[in-house]
Amino acid sequence: MTPIDPAARANVHLIDHPLVQHKLTLMRKKEASTNSFRRLLGELSSLMAYEVSRDMALQDVVIETPLETMTAKVIDGKKLVFVSILRAGNGILDGVLSVVPGARVGHIGLYRDPNTLQAVEYYFKMPKNMEERDIVVVDPMLATGNSAAAAVTRLKECKPKSIKFLCLLTCPEGINTMYKAHPDVPVYTAAIDRELNSHGYILPGLGDAGDRIFGTQ
């Protein structure tokens, strides 16, 4: 089993809220239907969005309550961008957007070469003015870490204010790869599983997230 670099482990935020852990366990079950898997992913993503947005900047606005005028806090959701790594990342979008509906959405298409396990880009579409925005990259799995690292490298070309990575599951190999490539990008996850198998799948994991979200094989 690959050990986790201590510095890399310190860069990982484990979201261990009981509801998050409960829903993740239900998703792991092989008998979970496509419908239930997709529904649970939306619910779990919403819960994780609260944690990943915990340090979002607030600004003061003046409002009228039914009784008087006051100064209150709001976030500017339009400055936040959720970037989905296609295709499985799209399964997380509904959940996070239910919490921050004003956020913008970007997409980056990457596939993993079955021989080299390296990421190959085929699509890239982002909102305008990325240098003014904070990015949260979403993908259910941080496995080998190659696709995630490649996505973040590409996104850094847009010069955003900050980047975070949000996933359901990761493992020592993925954590180490991401930290080696991008030590400035924190990882938010619901679980750190044991290891990768020879095909680059997380063990014990939950199978292929994209196939389980979309009902494909």
HELIX and SHEET records of a PDB file:
HELIX    1   1 PRO A    6  ALA A   10  1                                   5    
HELIX    2   2 PRO A   18  ARG A   28  1                                  11    
HELIX    3   3 THR A   34  VAL A   52  1                                  19    
HELIX    4   4 GLY A   77  LYS A   79  5                                   3    
HELIX    5   5 ASN A   90  VAL A   99  1                                  10    
HELIX    6   6 MET A  130  GLU A  132  5                                   3    
HELIX    7   7 ASN A  146  LYS A  156  1                                  11    
HELIX    8   8 PRO A  172  ALA A  181  1                                  10    
HELIX    9   9 ALA A  209  PHE A  214  1                                   6    
SHEET    1   A 7 VAL A  12  LEU A  14  0                                        
SHEET    2   A 7 VAL A 187  ILE A 192  1                                        
SHEET    3   A 7 SER A 162  THR A 170  1                                        
SHEET    4   A 7 ASP A 134  VAL A 138  1                                        
SHEET    5   A 7 LEU A  80  LEU A  86  1                                        
SHEET    6   A 7 ARG A 104  ARG A 112  1                                        
SHEET    7   A 7 ALA A 119  LYS A 125 -1                                        
SHEET    1   B 4 VAL A  12  LEU A  14  0                                        
SHEET    2   B 4 VAL A 187  ILE A 192  1                                        
SHEET    3   B 4 SER A 162  THR A 170  1                                        
SHEET    4   B 4 MET A 141  LEU A 142  1                                        
SHEET    1   C 2 GLN A  59  GLU A  64  0                                        
SHEET    2   C 2 THR A  69  VAL A  74 -1                                        
SHEET    1   D 2 GLU A 195  LEU A 196  0                                        
SHEET    2   D 2 ILE A 202  LEU A 203 -1                                        
END                                                                             
